[in-house]
Amino acid sequence: MIIVIAKIAVQPGNKQDVFALAKSIIAATRSEEGCISYELLDDPHDASACSFVERWTDMDALKRHMKTDHFLRWREASKDLLIAGRDQVGIYQAEEMKRG
């Protein structure tokens, strides 16, 4: 499984607009093949910070996602709401551990 944590920095006063805009990409992404979960989380301690937390079956699914129309539309529509150059994306390989 692939886990993505994409931290984004929001222009002052625009966090509510980012969450409203993200509703369509979240809904579309959740229906993609290979998407296990896809969330946008607010950082309540930082007025400019939020993070996408994503789980994908594999890297191919993530790469397909990054080429979808809804992802590309999100990038274009959100660019004026975000602080350019302040995003941080971590991609992690995870394996399920069984107890016992």
N, C-alpha and C positions, 0 to 999 in steps of 0.2 A: 504494500500500500504506500502511496505517496501522500505526504502531508505538506501543505503549503500554508505558511503564515506570512501574509503580505500586509505589512504595516504601511498605512498611508497617512499623510499629513494634510489636514484640511485647512483651507484659508479661514481666517477668523470670521465667525458668524455663519459659516456655511455647513456646519455638521448636519443640521436637520435636512438641508437640501441634498446632501450626499446620500443620506439614508433613504430619502424619498426617491431619488434617481436610481438607487441600487435595487429597488424592489423588482424591476423588470429583469435585470441581469441575474438576480438571485433565483427568481422563478424559472427562467429559461435554463439556467445552468443546472439546476436540480433535476431537470428532465433529461440531461445529457447522459448518453451511455458512458459508464465508467465513473460517474460522479457518485460518491458515497454520501458526502455532505458538503454544504457550502453556506457559510454564515458571514455576516458582517457584524462585528462586535464593536461596541462603543468603549472607549477608555474613559471612565467617569472622572478620572483624576487629571486628565489633560484635554482641554477644550479643542485641541487641534488633532487629536490622535484617535484613530480607529484601525481595525485590522480585519481583513478577510482571513478566515480560517477554513481551509478546504481539505477534503480527503478524497483521493482518487484511487481507483483500482490499480493504475499503473501510469508510468510516465507518458505512454502513448495517448492515454485519455486526456491528460493535462495538456499535452501539445495540441491535440485536436481542439480542446476548449479555447486555447489562445488564438485560434484561427476562425472562431465562429463569428457570425455577424453581430450577435448580441454583445460579445466581449469587445469587439472593435468599436461598436457604437458607444459602449460604456466609456471606453478610453477617450473617445472624442468628446462626448457630452460632459464628462467629469473634469476635463483638464483645467477649466477655469475655476473650478471649486477646490482644487488641490494645490499644494505647494510643490512646484516642480523640483525634482532632484532630492526630495526628502523621503521617498518611499524606500522601504527595505523589504526584500523578499527572501524568505528562507524556504528551501525545498528539502524535505527530509524523507528518507526511506525508512519505513516502519514495518515491523513484523509482529504479528499477533503472538502473544505468549500464552501458552496454556498452563493452567495451574494443576498441580498434582502430578 
